[in-house]
Amino acid sequence: MARPSVELISAFRRTIDKLKNGAPYQWGHMGACNCGNLAQEITEFSKGEIHQDAMQRYGDWNE
């Protein structure tokens, strides 16, 4: 599990701001859901890259 840090809190805040300002959001898309948007912010991968990688495995963000 991630430990609280200034960098992580900052990534959450940037993600929230992006979503509030109209960033692409799709509940069922692994790269464009809440977690996908946060992963984009942290990794700098695109929503497509995150989704493509996630589809190579069974499960969702919960697993």
N, C-alpha and C positions, 0 to 999 in steps of 0.2 A: 504494500500500500504506500502511496505517496506521502511524504512528510510535508507538513506545512512549511512553506518558504515564501520569501518575497517574490521569487520568480513564478511560483505556482499561483499565488494569489493574483499577481499581475496578469497571468494568462487567463484566469477565470474572469477577471474584470474586462479584459480586452474582448473575450468571447461574448460576454453579456452585452457589451456595447455594440459589437458587430451584429448580434441577433436583434437587438432593439432597433438597429438602423437598417434592417432589411437584408442581412446576409442570407444566402440560400439556406432554407431549412426544410427538411423532409423527415418526418418521424421514422419512417421505415427504411431510410437510406443510411447505411453505416458510416458514410463519410459526410453526411449533411444533417444528422440528428444532433442533439445536444452534445453528446460525447464526441461525435465526429467533428463538430465545429471546434471543440476544445482540442482534439487531437491535431486538427489543422494548425491551430495556433502554436501548439507545443512543438510539433515535428516539422512544420512548414511543408508537409505533403499536401497535395490537392485533395479535394473531396473524392475525386475519381480514383486516385491512387490508394487512399485509405479504404474505400469501398471494395476495390478490386482485391486488395490484400485480405480484407476481412472475409470475402466470399470464398477464399481458399480453405477456410476452416469451418467446422461446425460450431454453431452457437451464436451468441450476440455479446454485447458489451458486458452483460451480467456474468458471462462465463469467462 
